[in-house]
Amino acid sequence: MEIDLNEEIMMAARDGKLSCSKAFELAEKLRLPVWKVGKAAEGIKIKIVSCQLGCF
């Protein structure tokens, strides 16, 4: 079963935004580097918010 990262991000996002902590959770769940989740979110115009490290 192939996982669609964009679909996972859209399901987790609220009002076009995805919290940084949720991005980390998705990365762990999907066994992907966090930067891939961030890049995918950026590609589908989902903004990552509430970043504790200032990465996004």
C-alpha positions as CSV (number, residue, x, y, z in Angstrom):
1,M,0.0,0.0,0.0
2,E,1.5,3.3,-1.1
3,I,1.1,6.3,1.1
4,D,0.2,9.6,-0.5
5,L,2.1,12.2,1.5
6,N,0.1,15.1,0.1
7,E,-3.1,13.4,1.1
8,E,-1.8,12.8,4.6
9,I,-0.8,16.4,5.0
10,M,-4.1,17.7,3.7
11,M,-6.0,15.5,6.2
12,A,-3.8,16.7,9.1
13,A,-4.0,20.4,8.1
14,R,-6.6,22.8,9.4
15,D,-7.5,26.0,7.5
16,G,-4.4,25.6,5.2
17,K,-2.0,25.3,8.1
18,L,-0.1,22.4,9.7
19,S,1.5,22.7,13.1
20,C,5.2,21.9,13.3
21,S,4.5,19.2,15.9
22,K,2.0,17.6,13.5
23,A,4.6,17.7,10.7
24,F,7.0,15.8,13.0
25,E,4.3,13.3,13.9
26,L,3.6,12.7,10.2
27,A,7.3,12.2,9.5
28,E,7.6,9.7,12.2
29,K,4.4,7.9,11.3
30,L,5.4,7.7,7.6
31,R,9.1,7.1,8.4
32,L,10.2,10.1,6.4
33,P,12.6,12.9,7.1
34,V,10.9,16.0,8.4
35,W,12.2,18.1,5.6
36,K,10.3,15.9,3.1
37,V,7.0,16.6,4.9
38,G,7.9,20.3,5.0
39,K,8.8,20.4,1.3
40,A,5.6,18.5,0.4
41,A,3.5,20.9,2.4
42,E,5.1,23.8,0.7
43,G,4.3,22.3,-2.6
44,I,0.6,22.1,-1.9
45,K,0.5,25.5,-0.3
46,I,0.0,24.3,3.3
47,K,1.8,26.6,5.7
48,I,3.6,25.1,8.7
49,V,3.0,27.1,11.8
50,S,4.0,27.1,15.5
51,C,7.5,25.9,14.8
52,Q,9.5,25.6,18.0
53,L,12.8,25.7,16.2
54,G,12.1,28.4,13.6
55,C,12.7,26.0,10.7
56,F,9.5,26.7,8.9
